[in-house]
């Protein structure tokens, strides 16, 4: 049974990036995005990148890794998700009006709001 669950999670997470890129790299790229585990390309919208650049001081653009991962983990409960990373949680906190300290648990309405603001620069992870 565990093997079956792992296979299914692998299938659900095939859209995840092979490598994440910094906000600075994405802004400088003529075709900003990342290659995914399934071999496709996930493209970031320029207006989202500019929105993020406006929120974050330029000296921190190298620290923000894109896409921001919103992790749904079994132990968090239904509708809860986690965001990790100092700059990633700072950005999410800024958008959601919450304090952040490197790890943040958010709930369904907040997940929806964050995804509405950042549809191409955030991605779901299932664990």
Backbone atoms as SQL, in Angstrom:
CREATE TABLE atoms (id INTEGER PRIMARY KEY, chain TEXT, resi INTEGER, resn TEXT, atom TEXT, x REAL, y REAL, z REAL);
INSERT INTO atoms VALUES
  (1, 'A', 1, 'UNK', 'N', 0.825, -1.197, 0.000),
  (2, 'A', 1, 'UNK', 'CA', 0.000, 0.000, 0.000),
  (3, 'A', 1, 'UNK', 'C', 0.872, 1.265, 0.000),
  (4, 'A', 2, 'UNK', 'N', 1.936, 1.289, 0.808),
  (5, 'A', 2, 'UNK', 'CA', 2.826, 2.459, 0.847),
  (6, 'A', 2, 'UNK', 'C', 3.430, 2.742, -0.521),
  (7, 'A', 3, 'UNK', 'N', 3.779, 1.679, -1.237),
  (8, 'A', 3, 'UNK', 'CA', 4.361, 1.841, -2.563),
  (9, 'A', 3, 'UNK', 'C', 3.358, 2.507, -3.511),
  (10, 'A', 4, 'UNK', 'N', 2.109, 2.098, -3.419),
  (11, 'A', 4, 'UNK', 'CA', 1.059, 2.668, -4.247),
  (12, 'A', 4, 'UNK', 'C', 0.860, 4.153, -3.935),
  (13, 'A', 5, 'UNK', 'N', 0.895, 4.496, -2.671),
  (14, 'A', 5, 'UNK', 'CA', 0.747, 5.905, -2.265),
  (15, 'A', 5, 'UNK', 'C', 1.920, 6.729, -2.784),
  (16, 'A', 6, 'UNK', 'N', 3.127, 6.202, -2.677),
  (17, 'A', 6, 'UNK', 'CA', 4.306, 6.918, -3.178),
  (18, 'A', 6, 'UNK', 'C', 4.229, 7.121, -4.692),
  (19, 'A', 7, 'UNK', 'N', 3.771, 6.110, -5.405),
  (20, 'A', 7, 'UNK', 'CA', 3.622, 6.241, -6.858),
  (21, 'A', 7, 'UNK', 'C', 2.594, 7.311, -7.205),
  (22, 'A', 8, 'UNK', 'N', 1.491, 7.325, -6.487),
  (23, 'A', 8, 'UNK', 'CA', 0.443, 8.312, -6.748),
  (24, 'A', 8, 'UNK', 'C', 0.940, 9.727, -6.428),
  (25, 'A', 9, 'UNK', 'N', 1.667, 9.892, -5.315),
  (26, 'A', 9, 'UNK', 'CA', 2.223, 11.206, -4.972),
  (27, 'A', 9, 'UNK', 'C', 3.225, 11.662, -6.035),
  (28, 'A', 10, 'UNK', 'N', 4.010, 10.738, -6.549),
  (29, 'A', 10, 'UNK', 'CA', 4.942, 11.073, -7.626),
  (30, 'A', 10, 'UNK', 'C', 4.217, 11.579, -8.855),
  (31, 'A', 11, 'UNK', 'N', 3.101, 10.948, -9.170),
  (32, 'A', 11, 'UNK', 'CA', 2.299, 11.385, -10.315),
  (33, 'A', 11, 'UNK', 'C', 1.691, 12.763, -10.066),
  (34, 'A', 12, 'UNK', 'N', 1.198, 12.977, -8.845),
  (35, 'A', 12, 'UNK', 'CA', 0.601, 14.273, -8.507),
  (36, 'A', 12, 'UNK', 'C', 1.624, 15.404, -8.517),
  (37, 'A', 13, 'UNK', 'N', 2.888, 15.075, -8.241),
  (38, 'A', 13, 'UNK', 'CA', 3.936, 16.085, -8.147),
  (39, 'A', 13, 'UNK', 'C', 4.803, 16.187, -9.408),
  (40, 'A', 14, 'UNK', 'N', 4.389, 15.565, -10.495),
  (41, 'A', 14, 'UNK', 'CA', 5.178, 15.583, -11.737),
  (42, 'A', 14, 'UNK', 'C', 5.320, 16.989, -12.309),
  (43, 'A', 15, 'UNK', 'N', 4.453, 17.911, -11.913),
  (44, 'A', 15, 'UNK', 'CA', 4.482, 19.291, -12.407),
  (45, 'A', 15, 'UNK', 'C', 5.531, 20.151, -11.691),
  (46, 'A', 16, 'UNK', 'N', 6.162, 19.612, -10.663),
  (47, 'A', 16, 'UNK', 'CA', 7.118, 20.405, -9.871),
  (48, 'A', 16, 'UNK', 'C', 8.392, 20.700, -10.653),
  (49, 'A', 17, 'UNK', 'N', 9.063, 21.798, -10.288),
  (50, 'A', 17, 'UNK', 'CA', 10.278, 22.175, -11.016),
  (51, 'A', 17, 'UNK', 'C', 11.452, 21.255, -10.701),
  (52, 'A', 18, 'UNK', 'N', 12.277, 21.014, -11.714),
  (53, 'A', 18, 'UNK', 'CA', 13.535, 20.290, -11.478),
  (54, 'A', 18, 'UNK', 'C', 14.448, 21.148, -10.603),
  (55, 'A', 19, 'UNK', 'N', 14.497, 22.424, -10.911),
  (56, 'A', 19, 'UNK', 'CA', 15.274, 23.411, -10.155),
  (57, 'A', 19, 'UNK', 'C', 14.463, 24.686, -10.084),
  (58, 'A', 20, 'UNK', 'N', 14.540, 25.355, -8.961),
  (59, 'A', 20, 'UNK', 'CA', 13.869, 26.641, -8.835),
  (60, 'A', 20, 'UNK', 'C', 14.854, 27.745, -9.215),
  (61, 'A', 21, 'UNK', 'N', 14.326, 28.899, -9.618),
  (62, 'A', 21, 'UNK', 'CA', 15.166, 30.022, -10.026),
  (63, 'A', 21, 'UNK', 'C', 14.893, 31.215, -9.116),
  (64, 'A', 22, 'UNK', 'N', 15.864, 32.103, -9.036),
  (65, 'A', 22, 'UNK', 'CA', 15.675, 33.306, -8.224),
  (66, 'A', 22, 'UNK', 'C', 14.791, 34.297, -8.976),
  (67, 'A', 23, 'UNK', 'N', 14.207, 35.206, -8.232),
  (68, 'A', 23, 'UNK', 'CA', 13.417, 36.268, -8.851),
  (69, 'A', 23, 'UNK', 'C', 14.283, 37.059, -9.824),
  (70, 'A', 24, 'UNK', 'N', 15.521, 37.340, -9.456),
  (71, 'A', 24, 'UNK', 'CA', 16.421, 38.092, -10.342),
  (72, 'A', 24, 'UNK', 'C', 16.642, 37.348, -11.659),
  (73, 'A', 25, 'UNK', 'N', 16.888, 36.029, -11.591),
  (74, 'A', 25, 'UNK', 'CA', 17.087, 35.229, -12.801),
  (75, 'A', 25, 'UNK', 'C', 15.830, 35.238, -13.677),
  (76, 'A', 26, 'UNK', 'N', 14.673, 35.107, -13.038),
  (77, 'A', 26, 'UNK', 'CA', 13.415, 35.093, -13.790),
  (78, 'A', 26, 'UNK', 'C', 13.179, 36.427, -14.486),
  (79, 'A', 27, 'UNK', 'N', 13.444, 37.524, -13.789),
  (80, 'A', 27, 'UNK', 'CA', 13.257, 38.854, -14.382),
  (81, 'A', 27, 'UNK', 'C', 14.197, 39.085, -15.568),
  (82, 'A', 28, 'UNK', 'N', 15.404, 38.537, -15.491),
  (83, 'A', 28, 'UNK', 'CA', 16.401, 38.736, -16.545),
  (84, 'A', 28, 'UNK', 'C', 16.192, 37.817, -17.750),
  (85, 'A', 29, 'UNK', 'N', 15.410, 36.771, -17.576),
  (86, 'A', 29, 'UNK', 'CA', 15.235, 35.780, -18.634),
  (87, 'A', 29, 'UNK', 'C', 14.261, 36.266, -19.713),
  (88, 'A', 30, 'UNK', 'N', 14.567, 35.995, -20.988),
  (89, 'A', 30, 'UNK', 'CA', 13.622, 36.339, -22.055),
  (90, 'A', 30, 'UNK', 'C', 12.379, 35.439, -22.025),
  (91, 'A', 31, 'UNK', 'N', 12.504, 34.249, -21.435),
  (92, 'A', 31, 'UNK', 'CA', 11.391, 33.300, -21.313),
  (93, 'A', 31, 'UNK', 'C', 11.398, 32.758, -19.885),
  (94, 'A', 32, 'UNK', 'N', 10.919, 33.561, -18.916),
  (95, 'A', 32, 'UNK', 'CA', 11.043, 33.152, -17.518),
  (96, 'A', 32, 'UNK', 'C', 10.177, 31.942, -17.176),
  (97, 'A', 33, 'UNK', 'N', 10.817, 30.969, -16.517),
  (98, 'A', 33, 'UNK', 'CA', 10.104, 29.770, -16.100),
  (99, 'A', 33, 'UNK', 'C', 11.081, 28.709, -15.657),
  (100, 'A', 34, 'UNK', 'N', 10.558, 27.516, -15.443),
  (101, 'A', 34, 'UNK', 'CA', 11.372, 26.389, -14.992),
  (102, 'A', 34, 'UNK', 'C', 10.982, 25.127, -15.749),
  (103, 'A', 35, 'UNK', 'N', 11.928, 24.202, -15.874),
  (104, 'A', 35, 'UNK', 'CA', 11.641, 22.886, -16.424),
  (105, 'A', 35, 'UNK', 'C', 11.077, 22.023, -15.298),
  (106, 'A', 36, 'UNK', 'N', 10.101, 21.186, -15.634),
  (107, 'A', 36, 'UNK', 'CA', 9.425, 20.382, -14.617),
  (108, 'A', 36, 'UNK', 'C', 9.912, 18.937, -14.632),
  (109, 'A', 37, 'UNK', 'N', 9.544, 18.201, -13.603),
  (110, 'A', 37, 'UNK', 'CA', 9.944, 16.800, -13.487),
  (111, 'A', 37, 'UNK', 'C', 9.409, 15.947, -14.631),
  (112, 'A', 38, 'UNK', 'N', 8.255, 16.320, -15.189),
  (113, 'A', 38, 'UNK', 'CA', 7.680, 15.540, -16.288),
  (114, 'A', 38, 'UNK', 'C', 8.214, 15.973, -17.654),
  (115, 'A', 39, 'UNK', 'N', 9.186, 16.897, -17.667),
  (116, 'A', 39, 'UNK', 'CA', 9.818, 17.311, -18.919),
  (117, 'A', 39, 'UNK', 'C', 9.169, 18.497, -19.607),
  (118, 'A', 40, 'UNK', 'N', 8.112, 19.035, -19.040),
  (119, 'A', 40, 'UNK', 'CA', 7.476, 20.200, -19.653),
  (120, 'A', 40, 'UNK', 'C', 8.110, 21.487, -19.104),
  (121, 'A', 41, 'UNK', 'N', 7.600, 22.602, -19.531),
  (122, 'A', 41, 'UNK', 'CA', 8.104, 23.912, -19.096),
  (123, 'A', 41, 'UNK', 'C', 6.974, 24.657, -18.410),
  (124, 'A', 42, 'UNK', 'N', 7.252, 25.179, -17.225),
  (125, 'A', 42, 'UNK', 'CA', 6.294, 26.000, -16.489),
  (126, 'A', 42, 'UNK', 'C', 6.751, 27.452, -16.636),
  (127, 'A', 43, 'UNK', 'N', 5.919, 28.290, -17.244),
  (128, 'A', 43, 'UNK', 'CA', 6.285, 29.674, -17.554),
  (129, 'A', 43, 'UNK', 'C', 5.688, 30.626, -16.525),
  (130, 'A', 44, 'UNK', 'N', 6.483, 31.616, -16.109),
  (131, 'A', 44, 'UNK', 'CA', 6.029, 32.653, -15.187),
  (132, 'A', 44, 'UNK', 'C', 5.530, 33.856, -15.980),
  (133, 'A', 45, 'UNK', 'N', 4.430, 34.434, -15.538),
  (134, 'A', 45, 'UNK', 'CA', 3.936, 35.661, -16.163),
  (135, 'A', 45, 'UNK', 'C', 4.777, 36.845, -15.697),
  (136, 'A', 46, 'UNK', 'N', 5.133, 37.691, -16.658),
  (137, 'A', 46, 'UNK', 'CA', 5.956, 38.877, -16.352),
  (138, 'A', 46, 'UNK', 'C', 5.302, 39.794, -15.333),
  (139, 'A', 47, 'UNK', 'N', 3.977, 39.973, -15.421),
  (140, 'A', 47, 'UNK', 'CA', 3.319, 40.893, -14.487),
  (141, 'A', 47, 'UNK', 'C', 3.424, 40.383, -13.048),
  (142, 'A', 48, 'UNK', 'N', 3.432, 39.075, -12.863),
  (143, 'A', 48, 'UNK', 'CA', 3.623, 38.518, -11.517),
  (144, 'A', 48, 'UNK', 'C', 5.041, 38.769, -11.021),
  (145, 'A', 49, 'UNK', 'N', 5.997, 38.596, -11.912),
  (146, 'A', 49, 'UNK', 'CA', 7.389, 38.841, -11.534),
  (147, 'A', 49, 'UNK', 'C', 7.580, 40.304, -11.134),
  (148, 'A', 50, 'UNK', 'N', 6.973, 41.207, -11.887),
  (149, 'A', 50, 'UNK', 'CA', 7.064, 42.637, -11.549),
  (150, 'A', 50, 'UNK', 'C', 6.357, 42.927, -10.219),
  (151, 'A', 51, 'UNK', 'N', 5.220, 42.276, -9.974),
  (152, 'A', 51, 'UNK', 'CA', 4.501, 42.427, -8.710),
  (153, 'A', 51, 'UNK', 'C', 5.399, 41.994, -7.548),
  (154, 'A', 52, 'UNK', 'N', 6.038, 40.830, -7.679),
  (155, 'A', 52, 'UNK', 'CA', 6.939, 40.338, -6.635),
  (156, 'A', 52, 'UNK', 'C', 8.125, 41.280, -6.442),
  (157, 'A', 53, 'UNK', 'N', 8.673, 41.782, -7.545),
  (158, 'A', 53, 'UNK', 'CA', 9.801, 42.715, -7.470),
  (159, 'A', 53, 'UNK', 'C', 9.404, 43.993, -6.744),
  (160, 'A', 54, 'UNK', 'N', 8.150, 44.414, -6.888),
  (161, 'A', 54, 'UNK', 'CA', 7.662, 45.599, -6.192),
  (162, 'A', 54, 'UNK', 'C', 7.464, 45.383, -4.704),
  (163, 'A', 55, 'UNK', 'N', 7.208, 44.139, -4.299),
  (164, 'A', 55, 'UNK', 'CA', 7.032, 43.822, -2.876),
  (165, 'A', 55, 'UNK', 'C', 8.355, 43.655, -2.144),
  (166, 'A', 56, 'UNK', 'N', 9.331, 43.132, -2.846),
  (167, 'A', 56, 'UNK', 'CA', 10.586, 42.710, -2.231),
  (168, 'A', 56, 'UNK', 'C', 11.713, 43.687, -2.555),
  (169, 'A', 57, 'UNK', 'N', 12.484, 44.109, -1.555),
  (170, 'A', 57, 'UNK', 'CA', 13.642, 44.967, -1.853),
  (171, 'A', 57, 'UNK', 'C', 14.599, 44.268, -2.836),
  (172, 'A', 58, 'UNK', 'N', 15.171, 45.025, -3.742),
  (173, 'A', 58, 'UNK', 'CA', 16.013, 44.441, -4.789),
  (174, 'A', 58, 'UNK', 'C', 17.187, 43.636, -4.234),
  (175, 'A', 59, 'UNK', 'N', 17.716, 44.017, -3.088),
  (176, 'A', 59, 'UNK', 'CA', 18.847, 43.272, -2.531),
  (177, 'A', 59, 'UNK', 'C', 18.450, 41.878, -2.037),
  (178, 'A', 60, 'UNK', 'N', 17.157, 41.539, -2.096),
  (179, 'A', 60, 'UNK', 'CA', 16.695, 40.206, -1.681),
  (180, 'A', 60, 'UNK', 'C', 16.150, 39.387, -2.857),
  (181, 'A', 61, 'UNK', 'N', 16.219, 39.927, -4.070),
  (182, 'A', 61, 'UNK', 'CA', 15.700, 39.217, -5.240),
  (183, 'A', 61, 'UNK', 'C', 16.388, 37.873, -5.471),
  (184, 'A', 62, 'UNK', 'N', 17.673, 37.769, -5.109),
  (185, 'A', 62, 'UNK', 'CA', 18.396, 36.509, -5.293),
  (186, 'A', 62, 'UNK', 'C', 17.955, 35.448, -4.292),
  (187, 'A', 63, 'UNK', 'N', 17.364, 35.865, -3.188),
  (188, 'A', 63, 'UNK', 'CA', 16.946, 34.929, -2.139),
  (189, 'A', 63, 'UNK', 'C', 15.601, 34.274, -2.427),
  (190, 'A', 64, 'UNK', 'N', 14.729, 34.941, -3.171),
  (191, 'A', 64, 'UNK', 'CA', 13.407, 34.395, -3.459),
  (192, 'A', 64, 'UNK', 'C', 13.525, 33.346, -4.555),
  (193, 'A', 65, 'UNK', 'N', 13.160, 32.118, -4.222),
  (194, 'A', 65, 'UNK', 'CA', 13.223, 31.007, -5.171),
  (195, 'A', 65, 'UNK', 'C', 11.828, 30.750, -5.723),
  (196, 'A', 66, 'UNK', 'N', 11.742, 30.695, -7.047),
  (197, 'A', 66, 'UNK', 'CA', 10.463, 30.507, -7.720),
  (198, 'A', 66, 'UNK', 'C', 10.415, 29.168, -8.434),
  (199, 'A', 67, 'UNK', 'N', 9.259, 28.550, -8.470),
  (200, 'A', 67, 'UNK', 'CA', 8.015, 28.988, -7.876),
  (201, 'A', 67, 'UNK', 'C', 8.016, 28.790, -6.357),
  (202, 'A', 68, 'UNK', 'N', 7.197, 29.572, -5.673),
  (203, 'A', 68, 'UNK', 'CA', 6.975, 29.395, -4.240),
  (204, 'A', 68, 'UNK', 'C', 6.130, 28.132, -4.092),
  (205, 'A', 69, 'UNK', 'N', 6.580, 27.221, -3.228),
  (206, 'A', 69, 'UNK', 'CA', 5.897, 25.941, -3.075),
  (207, 'A', 69, 'UNK', 'C', 4.921, 25.982, -1.910),
  (208, 'A', 70, 'UNK', 'N', 3.694, 25.585, -2.179),
  (209, 'A', 70, 'UNK', 'CA', 2.628, 25.494, -1.178),
  (210, 'A', 70, 'UNK', 'C', 2.408, 24.007, -0.942),
  (211, 'A', 71, 'UNK', 'N', 2.824, 23.538, 0.221),
  (212, 'A', 71, 'UNK', 'CA', 2.870, 22.112, 0.495),
  (213, 'A', 71, 'UNK', 'C', 1.665, 21.626, 1.310),
  (214, 'A', 72, 'UNK', 'N', 0.916, 20.696, 0.726),
  (215, 'A', 72, 'UNK', 'CA', -0.176, 20.041, 1.440),
  (216, 'A', 72, 'UNK', 'C', 0.393, 18.764, 2.046),
  (217, 'A', 73, 'UNK', 'N', 0.446, 18.722, 3.365),
  (218, 'A', 73, 'UNK', 'CA', 1.041, 17.592, 4.066),
  (219, 'A', 73, 'UNK', 'C', -0.012, 16.889, 4.903),
  (220, 'A', 74, 'UNK', 'N', 0.091, 15.584, 4.947),
  (221, 'A', 74, 'UNK', 'CA', -0.890, 14.734, 5.618),
  (222, 'A', 74, 'UNK', 'C', -1.184, 15.190, 7.054),
  (223, 'A', 75, 'UNK', 'N', -0.177, 15.509, 7.822),
  (224, 'A', 75, 'UNK', 'CA', -0.351, 15.841, 9.234),
  (225, 'A', 75, 'UNK', 'C', -0.935, 17.214, 9.525),
  (226, 'A', 76, 'UNK', 'N', -1.085, 18.053, 8.525),
  (227, 'A', 76, 'UNK', 'CA', -1.574, 19.414, 8.753),
  (228, 'A', 76, 'UNK', 'C', -3.089, 19.503, 8.886),
  (229, 'A', 77, 'UNK', 'N', -3.774, 18.521, 8.394),
  (230, 'A', 77, 'UNK', 'CA', -5.236, 18.567, 8.433),
  (231, 'A', 77, 'UNK', 'C', -5.806, 19.069, 7.119),
  (232, 'A', 78, 'UNK', 'N', -7.089, 18.887, 6.996),
  (233, 'A', 78, 'UNK', 'CA', -7.792, 19.220, 5.750),
  (234, 'A', 78, 'UNK', 'C', -7.769, 20.726, 5.479),
  (235, 'A', 79, 'UNK', 'N', -7.350, 21.099, 4.275),
  (236, 'A', 79, 'UNK', 'CA', -7.369, 22.499, 3.863),
  (237, 'A', 79, 'UNK', 'C', -6.190, 23.322, 4.352),
  (238, 'A', 80, 'UNK', 'N', -5.265, 22.709, 5.082),
  (239, 'A', 80, 'UNK', 'CA', -4.100, 23.437, 5.575),
  (240, 'A', 80, 'UNK', 'C', -2.889, 23.123, 4.702),
  (241, 'A', 81, 'UNK', 'N', -2.024, 24.105, 4.551),
  (242, 'A', 81, 'UNK', 'CA', -0.816, 23.945, 3.742),
  (243, 'A', 81, 'UNK', 'C', 0.327, 24.693, 4.413),
  (244, 'A', 82, 'UNK', 'N', 1.539, 24.381, 3.984),
  (245, 'A', 82, 'UNK', 'CA', 2.726, 24.983, 4.585),
  (246, 'A', 82, 'UNK', 'C', 3.579, 25.629, 3.509),
  (247, 'A', 83, 'UNK', 'N', 4.154, 26.773, 3.862),
  (248, 'A', 83, 'UNK', 'CA', 5.142, 27.443, 3.019),
  (249, 'A', 83, 'UNK', 'C', 6.414, 27.548, 3.853),
  (250, 'A', 84, 'UNK', 'N', 7.549, 27.219, 3.239),
  (251, 'A', 84, 'UNK', 'CA', 8.833, 27.285, 3.940),
  (252, 'A', 84, 'UNK', 'C', 9.768, 28.241, 3.219),
  (253, 'A', 85, 'UNK', 'N', 10.686, 28.813, 3.983),
  (254, 'A', 85, 'UNK', 'CA', 11.686, 29.717, 3.439),
  (255, 'A', 85, 'UNK', 'C', 11.471, 31.126, 3.961),
  (256, 'A', 86, 'UNK', 'N', 12.533, 31.779, 4.361),
  (257, 'A', 86, 'UNK', 'CA', 12.419, 33.119, 4.951),
  (258, 'A', 86, 'UNK', 'C', 11.778, 34.127, 4.006),
  (259, 'A', 87, 'UNK', 'N', 12.269, 34.216, 2.789),
  (260, 'A', 87, 'UNK', 'CA', 11.742, 35.196, 1.847),
  (261, 'A', 87, 'UNK', 'C', 10.376, 34.758, 1.316),
  (262, 'A', 88, 'UNK', 'N', 10.211, 33.459, 1.085),
  (263, 'A', 88, 'UNK', 'CA', 8.942, 32.937, 0.587),
  (264, 'A', 88, 'UNK', 'C', 7.815, 33.216, 1.590),
  (265, 'A', 89, 'UNK', 'N', 8.066, 32.980, 2.875),
  (266, 'A', 89, 'UNK', 'CA', 7.033, 33.243, 3.878),
  (267, 'A', 89, 'UNK', 'C', 6.841, 34.740, 4.082),
  (268, 'A', 90, 'UNK', 'N', 7.891, 35.524, 3.903),
  (269, 'A', 90, 'UNK', 'CA', 7.762, 36.979, 4.015),
  (270, 'A', 90, 'UNK', 'C', 6.821, 37.496, 2.932),
  (271, 'A', 91, 'UNK', 'N', 7.008, 37.003, 1.693),
  (272, 'A', 91, 'UNK', 'CA', 6.147, 37.397, 0.572),
  (273, 'A', 91, 'UNK', 'C', 4.702, 36.975, 0.854),
  (274, 'A', 92, 'UNK', 'N', 4.513, 35.714, 1.245),
  (275, 'A', 92, 'UNK', 'CA', 3.154, 35.223, 1.529),
  (276, 'A', 92, 'UNK', 'C', 2.527, 36.034, 2.659),
  (277, 'A', 93, 'UNK', 'N', 3.294, 36.326, 3.688),
  (278, 'A', 93, 'UNK', 'CA', 2.792, 37.122, 4.801),
  (279, 'A', 93, 'UNK', 'C', 2.397, 38.523, 4.378),
  (280, 'A', 94, 'UNK', 'N', 3.182, 39.116, 3.495),
  (281, 'A', 94, 'UNK', 'CA', 2.883, 40.455, 2.977),
  (282, 'A', 94, 'UNK', 'C', 1.539, 40.448, 2.230),
  (283, 'A', 95, 'UNK', 'N', 1.328, 39.440, 1.409),
  (284, 'A', 95, 'UNK', 'CA', 0.091, 39.339, 0.628),
  (285, 'A', 95, 'UNK', 'C', -1.104, 39.017, 1.532),
  (286, 'A', 96, 'UNK', 'N', -0.884, 38.150, 2.515),
  (287, 'A', 96, 'UNK', 'CA', -1.979, 37.684, 3.365),
  (288, 'A', 96, 'UNK', 'C', -2.183, 38.521, 4.624),
  (289, 'A', 97, 'UNK', 'N', -1.250, 39.433, 4.901),
  (290, 'A', 97, 'UNK', 'CA', -1.358, 40.238, 6.112),
  (291, 'A', 97, 'UNK', 'C', -1.058, 39.457, 7.376),
  (292, 'A', 98, 'UNK', 'N', -0.070, 38.538, 7.287),
  (293, 'A', 98, 'UNK', 'CA', 0.310, 37.692, 8.417),
  (294, 'A', 98, 'UNK', 'C', 1.791, 37.867, 8.725),
  (295, 'A', 99, 'UNK', 'N', 2.158, 37.566, 9.945),
  (296, 'A', 99, 'UNK', 'CA', 3.576, 37.530, 10.323),
  (297, 'A', 99, 'UNK', 'C', 4.185, 36.218, 9.837),
  (298, 'A', 100, 'UNK', 'N', 5.460, 36.250, 9.492),
  (299, 'A', 100, 'UNK', 'CA', 6.139, 35.053, 8.999),
  (300, 'A', 100, 'UNK', 'C', 7.510, 34.934, 9.642),
  (301, 'A', 101, 'UNK', 'N', 7.958, 33.680, 9.845),
  (302, 'A', 101, 'UNK', 'CA', 9.259, 33.462, 10.480),
  (303, 'A', 101, 'UNK', 'C', 10.051, 32.312, 9.857),
  (304, 'A', 102, 'UNK', 'N', 9.865, 32.074, 8.578),
  (305, 'A', 102, 'UNK', 'CA', 10.606, 31.004, 7.914),
  (306, 'A', 102, 'UNK', 'C', 9.748, 29.791, 7.613),
  (307, 'A', 103, 'UNK', 'N', 8.638, 29.661, 8.310),
  (308, 'A', 103, 'UNK', 'CA', 7.687, 28.595, 8.040),
  (309, 'A', 103, 'UNK', 'C', 6.301, 29.108, 8.397),
  (310, 'A', 104, 'UNK', 'N', 5.340, 28.861, 7.533),
  (311, 'A', 104, 'UNK', 'CA', 4.001, 29.404, 7.738),
  (312, 'A', 104, 'UNK', 'C', 2.960, 28.361, 7.355),
  (313, 'A', 105, 'UNK', 'N', 1.969, 28.178, 8.214),
  (314, 'A', 105, 'UNK', 'CA', 0.827, 27.340, 7.881),
  (315, 'A', 105, 'UNK', 'C', -0.294, 28.275, 7.440),
  (316, 'A', 106, 'UNK', 'N', -0.871, 27.963, 6.300),
  (317, 'A', 106, 'UNK', 'CA', -1.985, 28.756, 5.788),
  (318, 'A', 106, 'UNK', 'C', -3.168, 27.824, 5.544),
  (319, 'A', 107, 'UNK', 'N', -4.343, 28.398, 5.494),
  (320, 'A', 107, 'UNK', 'CA', -5.569, 27.619, 5.365),
  (321, 'A', 107, 'UNK', 'C', -6.266, 27.928, 4.041),
  (322, 'A', 108, 'UNK', 'N', -7.224, 27.108, 3.694),
  (323, 'A', 108, 'UNK', 'CA', -7.850, 27.139, 2.378),
  (324, 'A', 108, 'UNK', 'C', -8.152, 28.543, 1.835),
  (325, 'A', 109, 'UNK', 'N', -8.828, 29.432, 2.589),
  (326, 'A', 109, 'UNK', 'CA', -9.093, 30.770, 2.028),
  (327, 'A', 109, 'UNK', 'C', -7.803, 31.537, 1.712),
  (328, 'A', 110, 'UNK', 'N', -6.771, 31.343, 2.530),
  (329, 'A', 110, 'UNK', 'CA', -5.486, 32.013, 2.296),
  (330, 'A', 110, 'UNK', 'C', -4.766, 31.400, 1.100),
  (331, 'A', 111, 'UNK', 'N', -4.860, 30.072, 0.970),
  (332, 'A', 111, 'UNK', 'CA', -4.263, 29.398, -0.188),
  (333, 'A', 111, 'UNK', 'C', -4.888, 29.946, -1.467),
  (334, 'A', 112, 'UNK', 'N', -6.210, 30.056, -1.468),
  (335, 'A', 112, 'UNK', 'CA', -6.911, 30.561, -2.647),
  (336, 'A', 112, 'UNK', 'C', -6.526, 32.002, -2.969),
  (337, 'A', 113, 'UNK', 'N', -6.409, 32.831, -1.948),
  (338, 'A', 113, 'UNK', 'CA', -6.012, 34.227, -2.161),
  (339, 'A', 113, 'UNK', 'C', -4.589, 34.311, -2.714),
  (340, 'A', 114, 'UNK', 'N', -3.690, 33.539, -2.138),
  (341, 'A', 114, 'UNK', 'CA', -2.298, 33.544, -2.601),
  (342, 'A', 114, 'UNK', 'C', -2.207, 33.054, -4.042),
  (343, 'A', 115, 'UNK', 'N', -2.941, 32.001, -4.368),
  (344, 'A', 115, 'UNK', 'CA', -2.918, 31.485, -5.740),
  (345, 'A', 115, 'UNK', 'C', -3.576, 32.448, -6.719),
  (346, 'A', 116, 'UNK', 'N', -4.564, 33.198, -6.269),
  (347, 'A', 116, 'UNK', 'CA', -5.206, 34.191, -7.140),
  (348, 'A', 116, 'UNK', 'C', -4.217, 35.311, -7.460),
  (349, 'A', 117, 'UNK', 'N', -3.418, 35.729, -6.478),
  (350, 'A', 117, 'UNK', 'CA', -2.431, 36.800, -6.688),
  (351, 'A', 117, 'UNK', 'C', -1.221, 36.303, -7.473),
  (352, 'A', 118, 'UNK', 'N', -0.835, 35.044, -7.245),
  (353, 'A', 118, 'UNK', 'CA', 0.390, 34.495, -7.840),
  (354, 'A', 118, 'UNK', 'C', 0.122, 33.142, -8.518),
  (355, 'A', 119, 'UNK', 'N', -0.695, 33.117, -9.568),
  (356, 'A', 119, 'UNK', 'CA', -1.050, 31.825, -10.160),
  (357, 'A', 119, 'UNK', 'C', 0.096, 31.087, -10.853),
  (358, 'A', 120, 'UNK', 'N', 1.062, 31.810, -11.422),
  (359, 'A', 120, 'UNK', 'CA', 2.146, 31.109, -12.119),
  (360, 'A', 120, 'UNK', 'C', 3.425, 31.021, -11.295),
  (361, 'A', 121, 'UNK', 'N', 3.551, 31.818, -10.251),
  (362, 'A', 121, 'UNK', 'CA', 4.779, 31.808, -9.442),
  (363, 'A', 121, 'UNK', 'C', 4.612, 31.049, -8.138),
  (364, 'A', 122, 'UNK', 'N', 3.492, 30.338, -7.991),
  (365, 'A', 122, 'UNK', 'CA', 3.302, 29.403, -6.876),
  (366, 'A', 122, 'UNK', 'C', 2.898, 28.060, -7.470),
  (367, 'A', 123, 'UNK', 'N', 3.213, 26.987, -6.750),
  (368, 'A', 123, 'UNK', 'CA', 2.808, 25.647, -7.156),
  (369, 'A', 123, 'UNK', 'C', 2.483, 24.817, -5.922),
  (370, 'A', 124, 'UNK', 'N', 1.563, 23.871, -6.086),
  (371, 'A', 124, 'UNK', 'CA', 1.204, 22.950, -5.014),
  (372, 'A', 124, 'UNK', 'C', 2.168, 21.771, -4.984),
  (373, 'A', 125, 'UNK', 'N', 2.467, 21.315, -3.763),
  (374, 'A', 125, 'UNK', 'CA', 3.231, 20.094, -3.529),
  (375, 'A', 125, 'UNK', 'C', 2.371, 19.204, -2.656),
  (376, 'A', 126, 'UNK', 'N', 2.312, 17.927, -2.972),
  (377, 'A', 126, 'UNK', 'CA', 1.527, 16.983, -2.166),
  (378, 'A', 126, 'UNK', 'C', 2.481, 16.018, -1.479),
  (379, 'A', 127, 'UNK', 'N', 2.363, 15.947, -0.150),
  (380, 'A', 127, 'UNK', 'CA', 3.243, 15.047, 0.626),
  (381, 'A', 127, 'UNK', 'C', 2.427, 14.163, 1.521);
